Amino acid sequence: MSDSLESATAYVIEALEAKGTATRYDFDVSGIVAESHAIANGWNFRTIEDTTFWGIVARFLRP
């Protein structure tokens, strides 16, 4: 994974859509990316523990 906003956004979208039960449009992707960036202190979100990442995702579910 290269360290960029674009690659981090692609990573989040891929993770959200991996199981086919949700799409990027069900979530505030930019919010997930921003909070994940702050926690990871960079663009490589693979350093974030799965539990933490999915907790972030849950907070950005669109109503």
ZAGUDREN-767382 format. One line per 5 residues: their letters; for each residue z, x negated, y of C-alpha. Coordinates in steps of 0.2 Angstrom, whole numbers. Layout:
residues N
A) Z X Y  ...
//
This chain:
residues 63
MSDSL) 0 0 0  -5 -7 17  7 -6 31  0 7 43  3 24 49
ESATA) -13 30 40  -8 23 23  9 30 25  2 47 29  -10 46 14
YVIEA) 5 41 3  15 57 9  1 69 6  -3 61 -11  15 63 -16
LEAKG) 16 81 -10  0 87 -19  3 77 -35  9 91 -46  -3 104 -39
TATRY) 12 116 -34  11 112 -15  -1 106 -2  0 96 14  -1 112 24
DFDVS) 16 118 17  25 104 26  26 95 42  18 79 36  20 70 53
GIVAE) 39 74 53  40 68 35  31 52 40  42 49 56  58 51 47
SHAIA) 53 41 32  47 27 44  64 27 52  73 26 35  61 13 27
NGWNF) 61 3 43  42 1 41  27 10 33  30 5 15  38 21 9
RTIED) 39 16 -9  55 7 -4  64 24 -1  73 30 -16  65 46 -24
TTFWG) 80 57 -20  80 52 -2  62 54 0  62 72 -8  77 76 3
IVARF) 67 72 18  52 82 12  63 97 9  69 97 27  51 98 33
LRP) 45 113 23  36 125 34  43 143 35
//
